Amino acid sequence: METLDDYLRRLASNQPVPGGGSAAALIAAVAAALVAMVGRIASAPLADVVAEADRLRDELGAARLRDEAAFAGVVAAQALPKDDEAQVRCRRRALDDALLRAAEAPLHAAALALRVLELARRLSEAPTKSLASDVGCAAEFAYAALAGCAYNVRINHKYMRDAATIASQAATLAEYENAGSKILDRIRRAYKEL
């Protein structure tokens, strides 16, 4: 299993993978871990929140790897030969498929990050005031992850050619961002006296 230090070394390297989408999924997993911690040590433990946070942390770990594989597919497609018309067509099909997966991966991670943010909202409304800084960090991290995922969806849209898919994904992403912004604002208001 890769350690966090090993991952950070890979992230800091001169290689294109991992990148921002992978890092965003990791940050959302950190947020989920904080949510689980708070749920476990709250004065009235919140077993359902803990179970969901643990599940989301695992899903986000898988999402991080999915994002890395998807972008590696884009890099591989870009490296295909384009010496004649047949190769150009083959490369374009491969690139279109790879870009679709590269947009889908962070969109999925954004949905997971939003669910973590919702769990943080639930904690902010529970008797966890002594753990408010942890809940606040979880919320900020989950929202930052959602925003990071959004950048990665949109950059892939710049190179995709399927207008219907782009429009559908963009609408879904806007819903996530709008919902996430409202949740984060609610949590910030709940903790504004800290």
Secondary structure, 3 states (H helix, E strand, C coil): CCCHHHHHHHHHCCCCCCCHHHHHHHHHHHHHHHHHHHHHHCCCCCHHHHHHHHHHHHHHHHHHHHHHHHHHHHHHHHCCCCCCHHHHHHHHHHHHHHHHHHHHHHHHHHHHHHHHHHHHHHHHCCCCHHHHHHHHHHHHHHHHHHHHHHHHHHHHHCCCCCHHHHHHHHHHHHHHHHHHHHHHHHHHHHCCCC
